């Protein structure tokens, strides 16, 4: 389910507190979205049926970063 822009921006701010670099955040988000598009399973406890389209992958990847479930090594390889 797609969140309103305000909610998405709040997620971005929270993710920035974790990553500290907007450039690294963009890279992490981009790579994770590509993994999700290829069928990777979410790394946090969510209903997979709510995150099935590319429009929802942005929010899912932000939530994964906030939860601390993503790092640079994870984004280099193929989806788990």
Secondary structure by P-SEA (a helix, b strand, c coil): ccccaaaaaaaaaaaaaacccaaaaaaaaaaaaaaaaacccccccccccccccccaaaaaaaaaaaaccccaaaaacccc
